[in-house]
C-alpha cells in the first residue's frame, strides 16, 4: 500500500479498531451473565473493579460526554487526529449504550475527517472549463 493510501486509510482503521474494542468489551466483559455472577461474589477477581468502572461509565453517560467533548474539539480544531478521536470515541460510546451522544460524535468526527481528506486531494479543473474549445472542429491539426 502506498504512503498516501496508508495515510488516508489509517484513521478509518483506527475507527474500526475502536468499534471492535468496544464490541469486545460489551459482549465479552459487560453483558455475559457468567461474568456478572463471577464479579458479584465475595471472592471476585481483581479485574472486576475495571468492569465495574466500565459499567458506571455508561450508567452515568461519561462515554457520551467524552465523545461530545471530542466532537466539539474536532469542530474547533482543524486537525485530522481530533476528528479521528471524536469518531472513535463516538463509536465507543455508541457501542456502550450512549446512543444519542455517540451517534452525534461519530457523525461529526466522520464528516470532519472526510472534509480534511477531501481538502488534501489534488485539485482537478472543473468539468466544463474546456468545453467551448472542445466543441469546435478544427480543419487542420
N, C-alpha and C positions, 0 to 999 in steps of 0.2 A: 504494500500500500504506500503510495507516495506521501510525502510530508504534508502536502496541502490537504489531501483527503483525510489523513490521520488527524490533522488539526481540526477539520470540520466534524469528524465523527466522534472525537474524544468526549465532548460534553454530552452527547446523546448516549454514549456508552456509560458514562458516569450516572446519568439519569436512570438508565436501565438497571445498573447495579444497585442504586438506591432503592428502586422499586422491588427488586428481588430480595434485598436485605430486609426490607420492611415486611415483605410477604413471609420470609423465613421466620422472622421474629413473631409475627402474628400467628401463623399456623403451626409453628414448631414450639413456641415457648408460652404464648399467652392463651390461646384457645383450647389446647388439649386438656380434657378433664383429669387425665392421669397426672399431668404436671401440676395442676391446681391442687389435687389431693396430696401430692408429694410435698408441695410447699406449704400447705396448711397444717401439716403435722408439727409436732414439737421438735423433732429431730430433722429439720429440713436442711438441705444442702446450702452452702454459702451463696451460690448464685441465685437463690430465691429472693434475696434482697434486691438484686438487679431487676428481676422480673416484677417485683412489687413496684419499683420506681417506674418501670415501663407502663404498668397499669395505671399508676397515679398520674403519669404524664398525659395519657389520653382521657382520663376521667376529668381532669381539670382543664383540658384544652390547650395544654402547653405546646404541643406539636403544631397545632393550628396557629397559635400566636407567633411562634418562631417562624413558621412558613410565611405568614403575612408580613412580619418584620423584614424578612429577607426579600420578599416581593417589593416592598416599598423601597428598600435599599437598591434593588435592581432597577427600579424606575428612576431613582435619583442619580445613581452612578452609571456611567456609560462603560461598564466593564463586562466582558463576557462571563467571567467567573462568578459575578454576582447573579447574573441571570441563570447560570447553571445551578448555583446554590439554591436560589429560590425555587427552581423547578424540582430539584432533588428533595428539598425539604417539603415541598408541596406533595410530591409523590409519597414520601414517608408519612406525612400527616394524613393523606387520603387513605392510605392502606391501614393506618392505625386509628380509624374511627373519627377523625376530624374532617368530615366530608366537605363542608362548605368552604372553610378556610383553606384546606388542602387543595381543593379543585381550583380556587381562585389563584392561589400562589403558583400552582402548576401551570395554569394558563398564562399568567403574566410572565413567568420565567421562560416558558417555551416561546412566547411571542417576542420577548426581548432577545432571546438567543437567535431566533430566526432573523430578526431585524439586524442584529450585529453581523450574522453570517451573510446576509444579503448585501450589506454595505461593504463587506470585504471582497465581494465578487468583482471581477473586472467589468468595466462599463462597456456596453455594446452600443453602437449607434442606433438610433430609433429606426423602426422598420420602414417608415415612409420617407426617410431622408433622401434617398437616391431614386425615388420612384419616378419623378418627372424625367430625369435623364434616361432612365431605362425604357421609357415608353416611346422614345423617338428612335426610328430606324435610321441608321447611318448608311449612306450609299457606299462609302468606301471605308475599309478598315483602318 
